[in-house]
Amino acid sequence: MVHAKSDEYDTFNNELFLKGFELVNIRDIDHLTLTVTDIARSLRFYHEVFDLPIVTFDGDRQAVLVGKQKINFQTTNQPHQPIAAKPTPGSADLCLIAKDNIDDIQHHLKSYFVDLIAGPVERTGAHGKLTSLYVRDPDNNLIEISNYH
């Protein structure tokens, strides 16, 4: 891993460049993997509450699609190699972007008996100002549901 001091950086067009190093052109996230206690329960939650389609891949693995990305699931007793150093259910904190009005989302969550942890609150996302609601999934991962202003 490259660690650099602040004087080793240049800015160009509001982008940060590390002096003397080639850049890696990473511009998107393909998937993330949540470690959960029960894959079927997690699939059901993300599919029913967030209306995310379930996909099957690599034979029998299942995930949910979130736009162009997907969320994979694994359990601690059946991880998919390679894995994080300490895969633990309930350790994730992620933000899902919705197109629906935040009041409609809040009503929808209540209809599924999903407890609201916080919100609506104003936040700043990767592309600007957000209005967000916070809930927990069945493994207590913190899920922020937001929409851009």
OpenMM code with the backbone's topology and positions (N, CA, C; nanometers):
from openmm import Vec3, app, unit

residues = "MET VAL HIS ALA LYS SER ASP GLU TYR ASP THR PHE ASN ASN GLU LEU PHE LEU LYS GLY PHE GLU LEU VAL ASN ILE ARG ASP ILE ASP HIS LEU THR LEU THR VAL THR ASP ILE ALA ARG SER LEU ARG PHE TYR HIS GLU VAL PHE ASP LEU PRO ILE VAL THR PHE ASP GLY ASP ARG GLN ALA VAL LEU VAL GLY LYS GLN LYS ILE ASN PHE GLN THR THR ASN GLN PRO HIS GLN PRO ILE ALA ALA LYS PRO THR PRO GLY SER ALA ASP LEU CYS LEU ILE ALA LYS ASP ASN ILE ASP ASP ILE GLN HIS HIS LEU LYS SER TYR PHE VAL ASP LEU ILE ALA GLY PRO VAL GLU ARG THR GLY ALA HIS GLY LYS LEU THR SER LEU TYR VAL ARG ASP PRO ASP ASN ASN LEU ILE GLU ILE SER ASN TYR HIS".split()
positions = [
    Vec3(0.0849, -0.1176, 0.0000),
    Vec3(0.0000, 0.0000, 0.0000),
    Vec3(0.0888, 0.1231, 0.0000),
    Vec3(0.0530, 0.2211, -0.0794),
    Vec3(0.1284, 0.3449, -0.0907),
    Vec3(0.0743, 0.4454, 0.0101),
    Vec3(0.1623, 0.4965, 0.0937),
    Vec3(0.1264, 0.6042, 0.1852),
    Vec3(0.2073, 0.7264, 0.1440),
    Vec3(0.1438, 0.8376, 0.1341),
    Vec3(0.2124, 0.9574, 0.0873),
    Vec3(0.1892, 1.0725, 0.1828),
    Vec3(0.2883, 1.1609, 0.1885),
    Vec3(0.2749, 1.2835, 0.2656),
    Vec3(0.1989, 1.3855, 0.1835),
    Vec3(0.1409, 1.4846, 0.2488),
    Vec3(0.0591, 1.5832, 0.1775),
    Vec3(0.1373, 1.6583, 0.0708),
    Vec3(0.2688, 1.6756, 0.0865),
    Vec3(0.3460, 1.7481, -0.0143),
    Vec3(0.3775, 1.6617, -0.1369),
    Vec3(0.3365, 1.5346, -0.1363),
    Vec3(0.3568, 1.4468, -0.2509),
    Vec3(0.2352, 1.4459, -0.3436),
    Vec3(0.1368, 1.5321, -0.3158),
    Vec3(0.0144, 1.5367, -0.3957),
    Vec3(0.0093, 1.6639, -0.4790),
    Vec3(-0.0522, 1.6551, -0.5961),
    Vec3(-0.0855, 1.7693, -0.6810),
    Vec3(-0.2349, 1.7653, -0.7051),
    Vec3(-0.2940, 1.8804, -0.7262),
    Vec3(-0.4340, 1.8810, -0.7690),
    Vec3(-0.4396, 1.9324, -0.9113),
    Vec3(-0.5281, 1.8751, -0.9902),
    Vec3(-0.5473, 1.9148, -1.1280),
    Vec3(-0.6942, 1.8979, -1.1591),
    Vec3(-0.7617, 2.0076, -1.1927),
    Vec3(-0.9057, 2.0034, -1.2207),
    Vec3(-0.9829, 1.9391, -1.1054),
    Vec3(-0.9506, 1.9779, -0.9837),
    Vec3(-1.0171, 1.9289, -0.8631),
    Vec3(-0.9998, 1.7788, -0.8403),
    Vec3(-0.9019, 1.7168, -0.9043),
    Vec3(-0.8724, 1.5763, -0.8791),
    Vec3(-0.7371, 1.5691, -0.8112),
    Vec3(-0.7197, 1.4668, -0.7306),
    Vec3(-0.5963, 1.4484, -0.6553),
    Vec3(-0.5064, 1.3506, -0.7286),
    Vec3(-0.3829, 1.3871, -0.7508),
    Vec3(-0.2872, 1.3003, -0.8182),
    Vec3(-0.1661, 1.2830, -0.7288),
    Vec3(-0.1171, 1.1620, -0.7195),
    Vec3(0.0018, 1.1323, -0.6418),
    Vec3(0.1228, 1.1507, -0.7325),
    Vec3(0.2135, 1.2388, -0.6940),
    Vec3(0.3303, 1.2682, -0.7761),
    Vec3(0.4183, 1.1447, -0.7899),
    Vec3(0.4597, 1.1160, -0.9132),
    Vec3(0.5545, 1.0080, -0.9365),
    Vec3(0.4935, 0.8688, -0.9399),
    Vec3(0.3632, 0.8571, -0.9328),
    Vec3(0.2983, 0.7270, -0.9362),
    Vec3(0.1993, 0.7238, -1.0512),
    Vec3(0.1897, 0.6079, -1.1181),
    Vec3(0.0871, 0.5919, -1.2195),
    Vec3(-0.0479, 0.5794, -1.1512),
    Vec3(-0.1501, 0.6307, -1.2163),
    Vec3(-0.2846, 0.6241, -1.1613),
    Vec3(-0.3535, 0.4960, -1.2037),
    Vec3(-0.4391, 0.4474, -1.1193),
    Vec3(-0.5260, 0.3361, -1.1533),
    Vec3(-0.6606, 0.3971, -1.1868),
    Vec3(-0.7167, 0.3614, -1.2990),
    Vec3(-0.8393, 0.4234, -1.3472),
    Vec3(-0.9625, 0.3508, -1.2935),
    Vec3(-0.9861, 0.3607, -1.1650),
    Vec3(-1.1035, 0.2995, -1.1024),
    Vec3(-1.2133, 0.4033, -1.0973),
    Vec3(-1.3320, 0.3675, -1.1495),
    Vec3(-1.4408, 0.4641, -1.1588),
    Vec3(-1.5760, 0.4104, -1.1155),
    Vec3(-1.5828, 0.2883, -1.0660),
    Vec3(-1.7124, 0.2316, -1.0313),
    Vec3(-1.6942, 0.1196, -0.9304),
    Vec3(-1.8026, 0.0797, -0.8694),
    Vec3(-1.8046, -0.0366, -0.7818),
    Vec3(-1.8933, -0.1404, -0.8479),
    Vec3(-1.8439, -0.2621, -0.8612),
    Vec3(-1.9203, -0.3698, -0.9228),
    Vec3(-2.0116, -0.4384, -0.8217),
    Vec3(-1.9561, -0.4753, -0.7069),
    Vec3(-2.0351, -0.5442, -0.6045),
    Vec3(-1.9694, -0.5270, -0.4687),
    Vec3(-2.0451, -0.5569, -0.3679),
    Vec3(-1.9910, -0.5685, -0.2330),
    Vec3(-2.0513, -0.6942, -0.1734),
    Vec3(-1.9850, -0.7479, -0.0734),
    Vec3(-2.0319, -0.8704, -0.0103),
    Vec3(-2.0629, -0.8431, 0.1357),
    Vec3(-2.1845, -0.8762, 0.1750),
    Vec3(-2.2243, -0.8662, 0.3148),
    Vec3(-2.2148, -1.0038, 0.3787),
    Vec3(-2.1547, -1.0090, 0.4951),
    Vec3(-2.1542, -1.1319, 0.5732),
    Vec3(-2.2789, -1.1299, 0.6597),
    Vec3(-2.3588, -1.2340, 0.6477),
    Vec3(-2.4884, -1.2405, 0.7144),
    Vec3(-2.5033, -1.3737, 0.7872),
    Vec3(-2.6032, -1.3840, 0.8718),
    Vec3(-2.6259, -1.5094, 0.9430),
    Vec3(-2.7168, -1.6044, 0.8663),
    Vec3(-2.8005, -1.5511, 0.7774),
    Vec3(-2.8958, -1.6334, 0.7032),
    Vec3(-2.9161, -1.5699, 0.5663),
    Vec3(-2.8604, -1.6316, 0.4631),
    Vec3(-2.8666, -1.5743, 0.3285),
    Vec3(-3.0102, -1.5626, 0.2797),
    Vec3(-3.0915, -1.6649, 0.3011),
    Vec3(-3.2311, -1.6604, 0.2541),
    Vec3(-3.3065, -1.5446, 0.3185),
    Vec3(-3.2845, -1.5226, 0.4465),
    Vec3(-3.3514, -1.4120, 0.5163),
    Vec3(-3.3057, -1.2773, 0.4612),
    Vec3(-3.1771, -1.2636, 0.4343),
    Vec3(-3.1244, -1.1389, 0.3790),
    Vec3(-3.1764, -1.1149, 0.2385),
    Vec3(-3.1782, -1.2189, 0.1553),
    Vec3(-3.2338, -1.2051, 0.0208),
    Vec3(-3.3786, -1.1589, 0.0263),
    Vec3(-3.4548, -1.2209, 0.1137),
    Vec3(-3.5971, -1.1852, 0.1270),
    Vec3(-3.6121, -1.0390, 0.1687),
    Vec3(-3.5339, -0.9953, 0.2678),
    Vec3(-3.5410, -0.8580, 0.3161),
    Vec3(-3.5089, -0.7586, 0.2036),
    Vec3(-3.3948, -0.7755, 0.1382),
    Vec3(-3.3534, -0.6797, 0.0356),
    Vec3(-3.4463, -0.6839, -0.0862),
    Vec3(-3.4970, -0.8005, -0.1180),
    Vec3(-3.5898, -0.8128, -0.2310),
    Vec3(-3.7259, -0.7525, -0.1968),
    Vec3(-3.7822, -0.7880, -0.0833),
    Vec3(-3.9169, -0.7419, -0.0491),
    Vec3(-3.9201, -0.5961, -0.0040),
    Vec3(-3.8319, -0.5584, 0.0851),
    Vec3(-3.8364, -0.4224, 0.1399),
    Vec3(-3.7844, -0.3191, 0.0399),
    Vec3(-3.6773, -0.3511, -0.0300),
    Vec3(-3.6168, -0.2538, -0.1212),
    Vec3(-3.6463, -0.2830, -0.2684),
    Vec3(-3.7230, -0.3873, -0.2959),
    Vec3(-3.7625, -0.4233, -0.4320),
    Vec3(-3.6424, -0.4466, -0.5231),
    Vec3(-3.5372, -0.5081, -0.4683),
    Vec3(-3.4180, -0.5374, -0.5467),
    Vec3(-3.4295, -0.6777, -0.6059),
    Vec3(-3.4064, -0.6919, -0.7359),
    Vec3(-3.4178, -0.8238, -0.7978),
    Vec3(-3.3080, -0.9188, -0.7495),
    Vec3(-3.3449, -1.0445, -0.7329),
    Vec3(-3.2505, -1.1496, -0.6939),
    Vec3(-3.1922, -1.2106, -0.8206),
    Vec3(-3.0611, -1.2290, -0.8218),
    Vec3(-2.9928, -1.2942, -0.9327),
    Vec3(-2.9139, -1.4131, -0.8801),
    Vec3(-2.8992, -1.5135, -0.9641),
    Vec3(-2.8199, -1.6313, -0.9305),
    Vec3(-2.6950, -1.6294, -1.0175),
    Vec3(-2.5810, -1.6613, -0.9576),
    Vec3(-2.4547, -1.6618, -1.0322),
    Vec3(-2.3644, -1.7715, -0.9763),
    Vec3(-2.2597, -1.8029, -1.0490),
    Vec3(-2.1643, -1.9074, -1.0082),
    Vec3(-2.2342, -2.0346, -0.9622),
    Vec3(-2.3338, -2.0759, -1.0364),
    Vec3(-2.4041, -2.1996, -1.0028),
    Vec3(-2.5209, -2.1771, -0.9099),
    Vec3(-2.4925, -2.1626, -0.7807),
    Vec3(-2.6018, -2.1534, -0.6829),
    Vec3(-2.5952, -2.0322, -0.5909),
    Vec3(-2.4983, -1.9429, -0.6117),
    Vec3(-2.4920, -1.8227, -0.5275),
    Vec3(-2.5992, -1.7256, -0.5702),
    Vec3(-2.6512, -1.6507, -0.4732),
    Vec3(-2.7526, -1.5504, -0.5038),
    Vec3(-2.7117, -1.4158, -0.4467),
    Vec3(-2.7587, -1.3111, -0.5152),
    Vec3(-2.7293, -1.1731, -0.4780),
    Vec3(-2.8504, -1.0892, -0.5158),
    Vec3(-2.8460, -0.9619, -0.4805),
    Vec3(-2.9486, -0.8683, -0.5259),
    Vec3(-2.8809, -0.7614, -0.6104),
    Vec3(-2.9524, -0.7177, -0.7129),
    Vec3(-2.9018, -0.6115, -0.7993),
    Vec3(-2.9440, -0.4763, -0.7436),
    Vec3(-2.8494, -0.3825, -0.7459),
    Vec3(-2.8746, -0.2442, -0.7053),
    Vec3(-2.8231, -0.1576, -0.8194),
    Vec3(-2.9110, -0.1234, -0.9117),
    Vec3(-2.8667, -0.0508, -1.0309),
    Vec3(-2.7703, -0.1362, -1.1102),
    Vec3(-2.6502, -0.0843, -1.1361),
    Vec3(-2.5473, -0.1583, -1.2095),
    Vec3(-2.4607, -0.2435, -1.1170),
    Vec3(-2.4839, -0.2339, -0.9877),
    Vec3(-2.4050, -0.3066, -0.8906),
    Vec3(-2.4882, -0.4197, -0.8304),
    Vec3(-2.4192, -0.5052, -0.7527),
    Vec3(-2.4930, -0.6083, -0.6808),
    Vec3(-2.4382, -0.6219, -0.5404),
    Vec3(-2.5227, -0.6766, -0.4547),
    Vec3(-2.4826, -0.7104, -0.3179),
    Vec3(-2.4819, -0.8618, -0.3094),
    Vec3(-2.3637, -0.9184, -0.2848),
    Vec3(-2.3488, -1.0617, -0.2624),
    Vec3(-2.3646, -1.0881, -0.1130),
    Vec3(-2.3982, -1.2104, -0.0798),
    Vec3(-2.4120, -1.2498, 0.0604),
    Vec3(-2.3282, -1.3736, 0.0872),
    Vec3(-2.2713, -1.3794, 0.2059),
    Vec3(-2.1998, -1.4979, 0.2518),
    Vec3(-2.2226, -1.5122, 0.4011),
    Vec3(-2.2024, -1.6313, 0.4517),
    Vec3(-2.2108, -1.6544, 0.5961),
    Vec3(-2.0707, -1.6795, 0.6491),
    Vec3(-2.0524, -1.6618, 0.7786),
    Vec3(-1.9198, -1.6828, 0.8368),
    Vec3(-1.8762, -1.8284, 0.8275),
    Vec3(-1.9723, -1.9207, 0.8299),
    Vec3(-1.9344, -2.0621, 0.8229),
    Vec3(-1.9208, -2.1126, 0.6790),
    Vec3(-1.9601, -2.0325, 0.5794),
    Vec3(-1.9413, -2.0681, 0.4380),
    Vec3(-1.9006, -1.9448, 0.3584),
    Vec3(-1.7830, -1.8882, 0.3915),
    Vec3(-1.7390, -1.7683, 0.3187),
    Vec3(-1.6922, -1.8055, 0.1780),
    Vec3(-1.6890, -1.7058, 0.0906),
    Vec3(-1.6411, -1.7247, -0.0462),
    Vec3(-1.5039, -1.6606, -0.0565),
    Vec3(-1.4040, -1.7420, -0.0808),
    Vec3(-1.2645, -1.6991, -0.0826),
    Vec3(-1.2352, -1.6128, -0.2049),
    Vec3(-1.1434, -1.5179, -0.1932),
    Vec3(-1.0827, -1.4699, -0.0704),
    Vec3(-1.1809, -1.3835, 0.0084),
    Vec3(-1.1559, -1.3681, 0.1372),
    Vec3(-1.2484, -1.2946, 0.2229),
    Vec3(-1.1767, -1.1828, 0.2977),
    Vec3(-1.2560, -1.0933, 0.3548),
    Vec3(-1.2014, -0.9872, 0.4405),
    Vec3(-1.1342, -1.0519, 0.5614),
    Vec3(-1.0514, -0.9784, 0.6288),
    Vec3(-0.9786, -1.0332, 0.7437),
    Vec3(-1.0722, -1.0788, 0.8547),
    Vec3(-1.1800, -1.0057, 0.8773),
    Vec3(-1.2727, -1.0397, 0.9847),
    Vec3(-1.4172, -1.0227, 0.9372),
    Vec3(-1.4651, -1.1110, 0.8509),
    Vec3(-1.6036, -1.0965, 0.8030),
    Vec3(-1.7016, -1.1190, 0.9180),
    Vec3(-1.7822, -1.0187, 0.9443),
    Vec3(-1.8702, -1.0208, 1.0602),
    Vec3(-2.0094, -0.9704, 1.0236),
    Vec3(-2.1128, -1.0470, 1.0555),
    Vec3(-2.2487, -0.9960, 1.0325),
    Vec3(-2.2717, -0.8675, 1.1117),
    Vec3(-2.3385, -0.7725, 1.0497),
    Vec3(-2.3733, -0.6490, 1.1187),
    Vec3(-2.2666, -0.5426, 1.1195),
    Vec3(-2.1602, -0.5591, 1.0424),
    Vec3(-2.0513, -0.4606, 1.0463),
    Vec3(-2.0546, -0.3617, 0.9298),
    Vec3(-2.1508, -0.3748, 0.8400),
    Vec3(-2.1550, -0.2867, 0.7232),
    Vec3(-2.2400, -0.1625, 0.7474),
    Vec3(-2.2077, -0.0594, 0.6747),
    Vec3(-2.2809, 0.0672, 0.6753),
    Vec3(-2.2822, 0.1130, 0.5308),
    Vec3(-2.3982, 0.1062, 0.4650),
    Vec3(-2.4025, 0.1427, 0.3247),
    Vec3(-2.5232, 0.2283, 0.2937),
    Vec3(-2.5137, 0.2999, 0.1830),
    Vec3(-2.6178, 0.3931, 0.1412),
    Vec3(-2.6746, 0.3495, 0.0075),
    Vec3(-2.8071, 0.3366, 0.0020),
    Vec3(-2.8782, 0.3029, -0.1209),
    Vec3(-2.9524, 0.4271, -0.1687),
    Vec3(-2.9422, 0.4578, -0.2969),
    Vec3(-3.0082, 0.5746, -0.3534),
    Vec3(-3.1415, 0.5326, -0.4136),
    Vec3(-3.2465, 0.6016, -0.3736),
    Vec3(-3.3813, 0.5740, -0.4242),
    Vec3(-3.4292, 0.6944, -0.5047),
    Vec3(-3.5196, 0.6699, -0.5967),
    Vec3(-3.5772, 0.7782, -0.6755),
    Vec3(-3.7095, 0.8259, -0.6170),
    Vec3(-3.7672, 0.7468, -0.5273),
    Vec3(-3.8956, 0.7810, -0.4667),
    Vec3(-3.8813, 0.8961, -0.3678),
    Vec3(-3.9902, 0.9647, -0.3442),
    Vec3(-3.9978, 1.0699, -0.2437),
    Vec3(-3.9679, 1.0099, -0.1064),
    Vec3(-3.8936, 1.0813, -0.0244),
    Vec3(-3.8507, 1.0285, 0.1061),
    Vec3(-3.9705, 0.9970, 0.1964),
    Vec3(-4.0793, 1.0754, 0.1867),
    Vec3(-4.1990, 1.0459, 0.2664),
    Vec3(-4.2628, 0.9143, 0.2227),
    Vec3(-4.2644, 0.8892, 0.0914),
    Vec3(-4.3175, 0.7627, 0.0405),
    Vec3(-4.2311, 0.6447, 0.0853),
    Vec3(-4.1002, 0.6648, 0.0867),
    Vec3(-4.0093, 0.5594, 0.1328),
    Vec3(-4.0349, 0.5298, 0.2800),
    Vec3(-4.0497, 0.6348, 0.3591),
    Vec3(-4.0752, 0.6170, 0.5019),
    Vec3(-4.2057, 0.5400, 0.5236),
    Vec3(-4.3096, 0.5737, 0.4501),
    Vec3(-4.4374, 0.5031, 0.4597),
    Vec3(-4.4209, 0.3562, 0.4191),
    Vec3(-4.3468, 0.3316, 0.3129),
    Vec3(-4.3213, 0.1952, 0.2661),
    Vec3(-4.2494, 0.1131, 0.3734),
    Vec3(-4.1468, 0.1712, 0.4350),
    Vec3(-4.0726, 0.1004, 0.5403),
    Vec3(-4.1639, 0.0654, 0.6570),
    Vec3(-4.2508, 0.1587, 0.6962),
    Vec3(-4.3456, 0.1317, 0.8047),
    Vec3(-4.4398, 0.0181, 0.7680),
    Vec3(-4.4804, 0.0115, 0.6417),
    Vec3(-4.5722, -0.0948, 0.5996),
    Vec3(-4.5070, -0.2323, 0.6069),
    Vec3(-4.3740, -0.2370, 0.6042),
    Vec3(-4.3004, -0.3625, 0.6198),
    Vec3(-4.2502, -0.3809, 0.7633),
    Vec3(-4.2930, -0.2944, 0.8535),
    Vec3(-4.2547, -0.2996, 0.9951),
    Vec3(-4.1032, -0.2892, 1.0140),
    Vec3(-4.0400, -0.2080, 0.9297),
    Vec3(-3.8966, -0.1825, 0.9411),
    Vec3(-3.8806, -0.0591, 1.0277),
    Vec3(-3.8112, -0.0741, 1.1400),
    Vec3(-3.7916, 0.0371, 1.2336),
    Vec3(-3.6965, 0.1409, 1.1753),
    Vec3(-3.7354, 0.2655, 1.1886),
    Vec3(-3.6528, 0.3772, 1.1455),
    Vec3(-3.5542, 0.4093, 1.2577),
    Vec3(-3.4252, 0.4105, 1.2268),
    Vec3(-3.3205, 0.4423, 1.3249),
    Vec3(-3.3028, 0.5940, 1.3343),
    Vec3(-3.3071, 0.6603, 1.2180),
    Vec3(-3.2917, 0.8059, 1.2133),
    Vec3(-3.3496, 0.8570, 1.0821),
    Vec3(-3.3868, 0.9839, 1.0850),
    Vec3(-3.4296, 1.0476, 0.9617),
    Vec3(-3.5759, 1.0848, 0.9627),
    Vec3(-3.6121, 1.1619, 0.8622),
    Vec3(-3.5256, 1.2079, 0.7540),
    Vec3(-3.4256, 1.3136, 0.8026),
    Vec3(-3.3036, 1.3015, 0.7514),
    Vec3(-3.1955, 1.3944, 0.7840),
    Vec3(-3.1236, 1.4325, 0.6555),
    Vec3(-3.0620, 1.5482, 0.6580),
    Vec3(-2.9849, 1.5958, 0.5439),
    Vec3(-2.8409, 1.5457, 0.5573),
    Vec3(-2.7877, 1.4941, 0.4479),
    Vec3(-2.6513, 1.4436, 0.4426),
    Vec3(-2.5867, 1.4892, 0.3123),
    Vec3(-2.4588, 1.4626, 0.2992),
    Vec3(-2.3883, 1.4885, 0.1743),
    Vec3(-2.3389, 1.3562, 0.1199),
    Vec3(-2.3823, 1.3244, -0.0022),
    Vec3(-2.3403, 1.2014, -0.0680),
    Vec3(-2.2272, 1.2279, -0.1648),
    Vec3(-2.1949, 1.1292, -0.2441),
    Vec3(-2.0858, 1.1401, -0.3407),
    Vec3(-2.1138, 1.2447, -0.4479),
    Vec3(-2.2429, 1.2749, -0.4716),
    Vec3(-2.2787, 1.3665, -0.5797),
    Vec3(-2.3627, 1.4850, -0.5340),
    Vec3(-2.3616, 1.5142, -0.4045),
    Vec3(-2.4344, 1.6307, -0.3574),
    Vec3(-2.5187, 1.6025, -0.2342),
    Vec3(-2.6140, 1.6917, -0.2108),
    Vec3(-2.6989, 1.6856, -0.0923),
    Vec3(-2.8017, 1.5735, -0.1021),
    Vec3(-2.8200, 1.5037, 0.0096),
    Vec3(-2.9137, 1.3924, 0.0204),
    Vec3(-3.0130, 1.4166, 0.1324),
    Vec3(-3.1289, 1.3564, 0.1208),
    Vec3(-3.2189, 1.3398, 0.2338),
    Vec3(-3.2192, 1.1900, 0.2616),
    Vec3(-3.1945, 1.1526, 0.3879),
    Vec3(-3.1713, 1.0123, 0.4204),
    Vec3(-3.2574, 0.9621, 0.5343),
    Vec3(-3.2882, 0.8332, 0.5255),
    Vec3(-3.3503, 0.7559, 0.6327),
    Vec3(-3.2537, 0.6438, 0.6668),
    Vec3(-3.2486, 0.6050, 0.7930),
    Vec3(-3.1600, 0.4971, 0.8355),
    Vec3(-3.2413, 0.3836, 0.8963),
    Vec3(-3.2109, 0.2613, 0.8521),
    Vec3(-3.2732, 0.1408, 0.9051),
    Vec3(-3.1636, 0.0366, 0.9257),
    Vec3(-3.2010, -0.0743, 0.9852),
    Vec3(-3.1078, -0.1871, 0.9987),
    Vec3(-3.1660, -0.3066, 0.9258),
    Vec3(-3.0785, -0.3835, 0.8633),
    Vec3(-3.1234, -0.5066, 0.7989),
    Vec3(-3.1312, -0.6169, 0.9051),
    Vec3(-3.1692, -0.7395, 0.8683),
    Vec3(-3.1842, -0.8455, 0.9690),
    Vec3(-3.0582, -0.8765, 1.0500),
    Vec3(-2.9392, -0.8415, 0.9976),
    Vec3(-2.8146, -0.8648, 1.0713),
    Vec3(-2.7614, -0.7386, 1.1381),
    Vec3(-2.8439, -0.6348, 1.1435),
    Vec3(-2.8086, -0.5065, 1.2053),
    Vec3(-2.7078, -0.4236, 1.1276),
    Vec3(-2.6894, -0.4541, 0.9980),
    Vec3(-2.6116, -0.3633, 0.9145),
    Vec3(-2.6899, -0.2338, 0.9042),
    Vec3(-2.6199, -0.1222, 0.9050),
    Vec3(-2.6855, 0.0081, 0.8939),
    Vec3(-2.7070, 0.0401, 0.7470),
    Vec3(-2.8326, 0.0612, 0.7093),
    Vec3(-2.8677, 0.0890, 0.5720),
    Vec3(-2.9276, 0.2288, 0.5642),
    Vec3(-2.8636, 0.3138, 0.4879),
    Vec3(-2.9115, 0.4498, 0.4646),
    Vec3(-2.9848, 0.4487, 0.3312),
    Vec3(-3.1083, 0.4950, 0.3304),
    Vec3(-3.1848, 0.5053, 0.2069),
    Vec3(-3.2007, 0.6537, 0.1803),
    Vec3(-3.1541, 0.6974, 0.0645),
    Vec3(-3.1453, 0.8405, 0.0374),
    Vec3(-3.1973, 0.8756, -0.1009),
    Vec3(-3.2266, 1.0038, -0.1154),
    Vec3(-3.2451, 1.0564, -0.2491),
    Vec3(-3.1785, 1.1922, -0.2580),
    Vec3(-3.1334, 1.2230, -0.3793),
    Vec3(-3.0654, 1.3506, -0.4038),
    Vec3(-3.1661, 1.4619, -0.4226),
    Vec3(-3.1280, 1.5817, -0.3823),
    Vec3(-3.2134, 1.7000, -0.3982),
    Vec3(-3.2092, 1.7451, -0.5416),
] * unit.nanometer
topology = app.Topology()
chain = topology.addChain("A")
for resn in residues:
    res = topology.addResidue(resn, chain)
    for name in ("N", "CA", "C"):
        topology.addAtom(name, app.Element.getBySymbol(name[0]), res)
